Amino acid sequence: MKLVLATQNKDKVREIKNFLSGLKIQILTLDDSQNNFKIKETGKTLEENAILKADAVYKLTKLPTLADDSGLEVQYLKGKPGVRSSRFAGEKATYSDNNLKLLKLLKGVPVKQRKAQFRCVMALKVSENKIKLLEGKVSGYIATELKGKNGFGYDPLFYIPKLKKTFAQLSLKQKNKLSHRAKALQKVKKYLQSIIKD
């Protein structure tokens, strides 16, 4: 079985490939299929964006497609940046730009009010009329400073109290046990196992 990942984010590709290794599937990326095109994320929710991406890539490749949209939802900011997480500081924002904007908005906010969750919605389109939505989330706090060199996005600010570490202080193996994407991918993996033909 072939599965196309509807993302050009190399960090996400690495995490997803790592997680789904061991399944009898050939994982392709948009680069592999020479279709270097941009999908406009016009959805108002993570779910809408994941479906948009899965539909667009399925139309292009006619192959089972996995798309995800993930967002950081900060309680104090009423769920922002949410669906705009990757563009929080502007359309061409870097990871650093987004992190600095978040730190600025939360300056002086006490720890108890810095609760946040990472949420990941995956859309798995296996045929023209069949699409499955699977979700994963993880709770934590927004740290007061960047810590750690691993991961990407908001990982240096997302603090897990029971581990006393940010996501960026974890190895990929550790992160893949508890992240929002890992939780969604566990469901994806289970579903794929049920439909893969030997």
Summary of the structure (lengths in Angstrom):
residues: 198
radius of gyration: 16.8
end to end distance: 9.4
largest distance: 56.4
contacts: 627
relative contact order: 0.16
helix: 38%
strand: 26%
